[in-house]
């Protein structure tokens, strides 16, 4: 499986890492966590047309899911934002940011994990 990293370089995703893209595998890993594990929201984003075309979201998803699992965090929410520049579009006009803000305000997660 091939994707592009944040620098636009093509990379091969190892078999060991590909499993982290499988939702059922990830949920099985998550079920092994303590019931009172900290709750995490994961957010993935790309801002340029090149990143959207090459879709480096899978690379971010693998890294964040592995990190959350290694730290014993229960992932309760995952959001992806594609092709929206954080420097050109204000947070108030970015749907994903507003959704995360709303969920945080409701106390639905303890940790927000962003890639890089």
MODELLER restraints for C-alpha pairs under 7 A, 6 or more apart:
rsr = mdl.restraints
at = mdl.atoms
rsr.add(forms.Gaussian(group=physical.xy_distance, feature=features.Distance(at['CA:1:A'], at['CA:12:A']), mean=5.79, stdev=0.5))
rsr.add(forms.Gaussian(group=physical.xy_distance, feature=features.Distance(at['CA:1:A'], at['CA:13:A']), mean=5.49, stdev=0.5))
rsr.add(forms.Gaussian(group=physical.xy_distance, feature=features.Distance(at['CA:2:A'], at['CA:10:A']), mean=6.74, stdev=0.5))
rsr.add(forms.Gaussian(group=physical.xy_distance, feature=features.Distance(at['CA:2:A'], at['CA:11:A']), mean=5.63, stdev=0.5))
rsr.add(forms.Gaussian(group=physical.xy_distance, feature=features.Distance(at['CA:2:A'], at['CA:12:A']), mean=4.50, stdev=0.5))
rsr.add(forms.Gaussian(group=physical.xy_distance, feature=features.Distance(at['CA:2:A'], at['CA:13:A']), mean=5.89, stdev=0.5))
rsr.add(forms.Gaussian(group=physical.xy_distance, feature=features.Distance(at['CA:3:A'], at['CA:10:A']), mean=5.71, stdev=0.5))
rsr.add(forms.Gaussian(group=physical.xy_distance, feature=features.Distance(at['CA:3:A'], at['CA:11:A']), mean=5.53, stdev=0.5))
rsr.add(forms.Gaussian(group=physical.xy_distance, feature=features.Distance(at['CA:3:A'], at['CA:12:A']), mean=6.52, stdev=0.5))
rsr.add(forms.Gaussian(group=physical.xy_distance, feature=features.Distance(at['CA:3:A'], at['CA:54:A']), mean=6.81, stdev=0.5))
rsr.add(forms.Gaussian(group=physical.xy_distance, feature=features.Distance(at['CA:3:A'], at['CA:56:A']), mean=6.23, stdev=0.5))
rsr.add(forms.Gaussian(group=physical.xy_distance, feature=features.Distance(at['CA:4:A'], at['CA:10:A']), mean=4.32, stdev=0.5))
rsr.add(forms.Gaussian(group=physical.xy_distance, feature=features.Distance(at['CA:4:A'], at['CA:11:A']), mean=5.62, stdev=0.5))
rsr.add(forms.Gaussian(group=physical.xy_distance, feature=features.Distance(at['CA:4:A'], at['CA:54:A']), mean=5.94, stdev=0.5))
rsr.add(forms.Gaussian(group=physical.xy_distance, feature=features.Distance(at['CA:4:A'], at['CA:55:A']), mean=6.91, stdev=0.5))
rsr.add(forms.Gaussian(group=physical.xy_distance, feature=features.Distance(at['CA:4:A'], at['CA:56:A']), mean=5.34, stdev=0.5))
rsr.add(forms.Gaussian(group=physical.xy_distance, feature=features.Distance(at['CA:5:A'], at['CA:11:A']), mean=6.68, stdev=0.5))
rsr.add(forms.Gaussian(group=physical.xy_distance, feature=features.Distance(at['CA:5:A'], at['CA:56:A']), mean=5.68, stdev=0.5))
rsr.add(forms.Gaussian(group=physical.xy_distance, feature=features.Distance(at['CA:5:A'], at['CA:59:A']), mean=6.67, stdev=0.5))
rsr.add(forms.Gaussian(group=physical.xy_distance, feature=features.Distance(at['CA:6:A'], at['CA:56:A']), mean=6.66, stdev=0.5))
rsr.add(forms.Gaussian(group=physical.xy_distance, feature=features.Distance(at['CA:17:A'], at['CA:62:A']), mean=6.71, stdev=0.5))
rsr.add(forms.Gaussian(group=physical.xy_distance, feature=features.Distance(at['CA:19:A'], at['CA:25:A']), mean=6.55, stdev=0.5))
rsr.add(forms.Gaussian(group=physical.xy_distance, feature=features.Distance(at['CA:20:A'], at['CA:26:A']), mean=5.97, stdev=0.5))
rsr.add(forms.Gaussian(group=physical.xy_distance, feature=features.Distance(at['CA:20:A'], at['CA:62:A']), mean=5.43, stdev=0.5))
rsr.add(forms.Gaussian(group=physical.xy_distance, feature=features.Distance(at['CA:20:A'], at['CA:65:A']), mean=6.83, stdev=0.5))
rsr.add(forms.Gaussian(group=physical.xy_distance, feature=features.Distance(at['CA:21:A'], at['CA:62:A']), mean=6.29, stdev=0.5))
rsr.add(forms.Gaussian(group=physical.xy_distance, feature=features.Distance(at['CA:30:A'], at['CA:74:A']), mean=6.20, stdev=0.5))
rsr.add(forms.Gaussian(group=physical.xy_distance, feature=features.Distance(at['CA:33:A'], at['CA:72:A']), mean=6.26, stdev=0.5))
rsr.add(forms.Gaussian(group=physical.xy_distance, feature=features.Distance(at['CA:37:A'], at['CA:72:A']), mean=6.37, stdev=0.5))
rsr.add(forms.Gaussian(group=physical.xy_distance, feature=features.Distance(at['CA:37:A'], at['CA:73:A']), mean=5.65, stdev=0.5))
rsr.add(forms.Gaussian(group=physical.xy_distance, feature=features.Distance(at['CA:37:A'], at['CA:74:A']), mean=5.89, stdev=0.5))
rsr.add(forms.Gaussian(group=physical.xy_distance, feature=features.Distance(at['CA:38:A'], at['CA:73:A']), mean=5.03, stdev=0.5))
rsr.add(forms.Gaussian(group=physical.xy_distance, feature=features.Distance(at['CA:38:A'], at['CA:74:A']), mean=6.00, stdev=0.5))
rsr.add(forms.Gaussian(group=physical.xy_distance, feature=features.Distance(at['CA:38:A'], at['CA:110:A']), mean=6.11, stdev=0.5))
rsr.add(forms.Gaussian(group=physical.xy_distance, feature=features.Distance(at['CA:39:A'], at['CA:73:A']), mean=5.72, stdev=0.5))
rsr.add(forms.Gaussian(group=physical.xy_distance, feature=features.Distance(at['CA:39:A'], at['CA:74:A']), mean=4.77, stdev=0.5))
rsr.add(forms.Gaussian(group=physical.xy_distance, feature=features.Distance(at['CA:39:A'], at['CA:75:A']), mean=5.84, stdev=0.5))
rsr.add(forms.Gaussian(group=physical.xy_distance, feature=features.Distance(at['CA:39:A'], at['CA:76:A']), mean=6.11, stdev=0.5))
rsr.add(forms.Gaussian(group=physical.xy_distance, feature=features.Distance(at['CA:39:A'], at['CA:109:A']), mean=4.85, stdev=0.5))
rsr.add(forms.Gaussian(group=physical.xy_distance, feature=features.Distance(at['CA:39:A'], at['CA:110:A']), mean=5.14, stdev=0.5))
rsr.add(forms.Gaussian(group=physical.xy_distance, feature=features.Distance(at['CA:39:A'], at['CA:111:A']), mean=6.30, stdev=0.5))
rsr.add(forms.Gaussian(group=physical.xy_distance, feature=features.Distance(at['CA:40:A'], at['CA:73:A']), mean=5.98, stdev=0.5))
rsr.add(forms.Gaussian(group=physical.xy_distance, feature=features.Distance(at['CA:40:A'], at['CA:74:A']), mean=5.79, stdev=0.5))
rsr.add(forms.Gaussian(group=physical.xy_distance, feature=features.Distance(at['CA:40:A'], at['CA:75:A']), mean=4.71, stdev=0.5))
rsr.add(forms.Gaussian(group=physical.xy_distance, feature=features.Distance(at['CA:40:A'], at['CA:76:A']), mean=5.87, stdev=0.5))
rsr.add(forms.Gaussian(group=physical.xy_distance, feature=features.Distance(at['CA:40:A'], at['CA:77:A']), mean=6.92, stdev=0.5))
rsr.add(forms.Gaussian(group=physical.xy_distance, feature=features.Distance(at['CA:40:A'], at['CA:109:A']), mean=5.39, stdev=0.5))
rsr.add(forms.Gaussian(group=physical.xy_distance, feature=features.Distance(at['CA:40:A'], at['CA:110:A']), mean=5.80, stdev=0.5))
rsr.add(forms.Gaussian(group=physical.xy_distance, feature=features.Distance(at['CA:40:A'], at['CA:111:A']), mean=4.57, stdev=0.5))
rsr.add(forms.Gaussian(group=physical.xy_distance, feature=features.Distance(at['CA:40:A'], at['CA:112:A']), mean=5.74, stdev=0.5))
rsr.add(forms.Gaussian(group=physical.xy_distance, feature=features.Distance(at['CA:40:A'], at['CA:113:A']), mean=6.91, stdev=0.5))
rsr.add(forms.Gaussian(group=physical.xy_distance, feature=features.Distance(at['CA:41:A'], at['CA:75:A']), mean=5.86, stdev=0.5))
rsr.add(forms.Gaussian(group=physical.xy_distance, feature=features.Distance(at['CA:41:A'], at['CA:76:A']), mean=5.87, stdev=0.5))
rsr.add(forms.Gaussian(group=physical.xy_distance, feature=features.Distance(at['CA:41:A'], at['CA:77:A']), mean=4.58, stdev=0.5))
rsr.add(forms.Gaussian(group=physical.xy_distance, feature=features.Distance(at['CA:41:A'], at['CA:78:A']), mean=5.73, stdev=0.5))
rsr.add(forms.Gaussian(group=physical.xy_distance, feature=features.Distance(at['CA:41:A'], at['CA:109:A']), mean=6.22, stdev=0.5))
rsr.add(forms.Gaussian(group=physical.xy_distance, feature=features.Distance(at['CA:41:A'], at['CA:111:A']), mean=6.21, stdev=0.5))
rsr.add(forms.Gaussian(group=physical.xy_distance, feature=features.Distance(at['CA:41:A'], at['CA:112:A']), mean=4.90, stdev=0.5))
rsr.add(forms.Gaussian(group=physical.xy_distance, feature=features.Distance(at['CA:41:A'], at['CA:113:A']), mean=6.16, stdev=0.5))
rsr.add(forms.Gaussian(group=physical.xy_distance, feature=features.Distance(at['CA:42:A'], at['CA:64:A']), mean=6.89, stdev=0.5))
rsr.add(forms.Gaussian(group=physical.xy_distance, feature=features.Distance(at['CA:42:A'], at['CA:77:A']), mean=6.21, stdev=0.5))
rsr.add(forms.Gaussian(group=physical.xy_distance, feature=features.Distance(at['CA:42:A'], at['CA:78:A']), mean=4.69, stdev=0.5))
rsr.add(forms.Gaussian(group=physical.xy_distance, feature=features.Distance(at['CA:42:A'], at['CA:79:A']), mean=6.34, stdev=0.5))
rsr.add(forms.Gaussian(group=physical.xy_distance, feature=features.Distance(at['CA:42:A'], at['CA:112:A']), mean=6.03, stdev=0.5))
rsr.add(forms.Gaussian(group=physical.xy_distance, feature=features.Distance(at['CA:42:A'], at['CA:113:A']), mean=4.91, stdev=0.5))
rsr.add(forms.Gaussian(group=physical.xy_distance, feature=features.Distance(at['CA:42:A'], at['CA:114:A']), mean=6.09, stdev=0.5))
rsr.add(forms.Gaussian(group=physical.xy_distance, feature=features.Distance(at['CA:43:A'], at['CA:78:A']), mean=5.80, stdev=0.5))
rsr.add(forms.Gaussian(group=physical.xy_distance, feature=features.Distance(at['CA:43:A'], at['CA:79:A']), mean=4.84, stdev=0.5))
rsr.add(forms.Gaussian(group=physical.xy_distance, feature=features.Distance(at['CA:43:A'], at['CA:80:A']), mean=5.75, stdev=0.5))
rsr.add(forms.Gaussian(group=physical.xy_distance, feature=features.Distance(at['CA:43:A'], at['CA:113:A']), mean=6.33, stdev=0.5))
rsr.add(forms.Gaussian(group=physical.xy_distance, feature=features.Distance(at['CA:43:A'], at['CA:114:A']), mean=5.16, stdev=0.5))
rsr.add(forms.Gaussian(group=physical.xy_distance, feature=features.Distance(at['CA:44:A'], at['CA:57:A']), mean=6.22, stdev=0.5))
rsr.add(forms.Gaussian(group=physical.xy_distance, feature=features.Distance(at['CA:44:A'], at['CA:60:A']), mean=6.25, stdev=0.5))
rsr.add(forms.Gaussian(group=physical.xy_distance, feature=features.Distance(at['CA:44:A'], at['CA:61:A']), mean=6.86, stdev=0.5))
rsr.add(forms.Gaussian(group=physical.xy_distance, feature=features.Distance(at['CA:44:A'], at['CA:79:A']), mean=6.25, stdev=0.5))
rsr.add(forms.Gaussian(group=physical.xy_distance, feature=features.Distance(at['CA:44:A'], at['CA:80:A']), mean=4.61, stdev=0.5))
rsr.add(forms.Gaussian(group=physical.xy_distance, feature=features.Distance(at['CA:44:A'], at['CA:81:A']), mean=6.24, stdev=0.5))
rsr.add(forms.Gaussian(group=physical.xy_distance, feature=features.Distance(at['CA:44:A'], at['CA:114:A']), mean=6.37, stdev=0.5))
rsr.add(forms.Gaussian(group=physical.xy_distance, feature=features.Distance(at['CA:44:A'], at['CA:115:A']), mean=6.34, stdev=0.5))
rsr.add(forms.Gaussian(group=physical.xy_distance, feature=features.Distance(at['CA:45:A'], at['CA:57:A']), mean=6.70, stdev=0.5))
rsr.add(forms.Gaussian(group=physical.xy_distance, feature=features.Distance(at['CA:45:A'], at['CA:80:A']), mean=5.51, stdev=0.5))
rsr.add(forms.Gaussian(group=physical.xy_distance, feature=features.Distance(at['CA:45:A'], at['CA:81:A']), mean=4.54, stdev=0.5))
rsr.add(forms.Gaussian(group=physical.xy_distance, feature=features.Distance(at['CA:45:A'], at['CA:82:A']), mean=5.58, stdev=0.5))
rsr.add(forms.Gaussian(group=physical.xy_distance, feature=features.Distance(at['CA:46:A'], at['CA:52:A']), mean=6.41, stdev=0.5))
rsr.add(forms.Gaussian(group=physical.xy_distance, feature=features.Distance(at['CA:46:A'], at['CA:81:A']), mean=6.48, stdev=0.5))
rsr.add(forms.Gaussian(group=physical.xy_distance, feature=features.Distance(at['CA:46:A'], at['CA:82:A']), mean=5.01, stdev=0.5))
rsr.add(forms.Gaussian(group=physical.xy_distance, feature=features.Distance(at['CA:46:A'], at['CA:83:A']), mean=5.63, stdev=0.5))
rsr.add(forms.Gaussian(group=physical.xy_distance, feature=features.Distance(at['CA:47:A'], at['CA:82:A']), mean=6.15, stdev=0.5))
rsr.add(forms.Gaussian(group=physical.xy_distance, feature=features.Distance(at['CA:47:A'], at['CA:83:A']), mean=4.27, stdev=0.5))
rsr.add(forms.Gaussian(group=physical.xy_distance, feature=features.Distance(at['CA:47:A'], at['CA:84:A']), mean=4.77, stdev=0.5))
rsr.add(forms.Gaussian(group=physical.xy_distance, feature=features.Distance(at['CA:47:A'], at['CA:85:A']), mean=4.69, stdev=0.5))
rsr.add(forms.Gaussian(group=physical.xy_distance, feature=features.Distance(at['CA:48:A'], at['CA:83:A']), mean=5.41, stdev=0.5))
rsr.add(forms.Gaussian(group=physical.xy_distance, feature=features.Distance(at['CA:49:A'], at['CA:83:A']), mean=6.10, stdev=0.5))
rsr.add(forms.Gaussian(group=physical.xy_distance, feature=features.Distance(at['CA:52:A'], at['CA:82:A']), mean=6.16, stdev=0.5))
rsr.add(forms.Gaussian(group=physical.xy_distance, feature=features.Distance(at['CA:52:A'], at['CA:83:A']), mean=5.95, stdev=0.5))
rsr.add(forms.Gaussian(group=physical.xy_distance, feature=features.Distance(at['CA:60:A'], at['CA:115:A']), mean=5.88, stdev=0.5))
rsr.add(forms.Gaussian(group=physical.xy_distance, feature=features.Distance(at['CA:64:A'], at['CA:115:A']), mean=6.49, stdev=0.5))
rsr.add(forms.Gaussian(group=physical.xy_distance, feature=features.Distance(at['CA:79:A'], at['CA:96:A']), mean=6.71, stdev=0.5))
rsr.add(forms.Gaussian(group=physical.xy_distance, feature=features.Distance(at['CA:81:A'], at['CA:96:A']), mean=6.43, stdev=0.5))
rsr.add(forms.Gaussian(group=physical.xy_distance, feature=features.Distance(at['CA:91:A'], at['CA:97:A']), mean=6.12, stdev=0.5))
rsr.add(forms.Gaussian(group=physical.xy_distance, feature=features.Distance(at['CA:92:A'], at['CA:98:A']), mean=6.64, stdev=0.5))
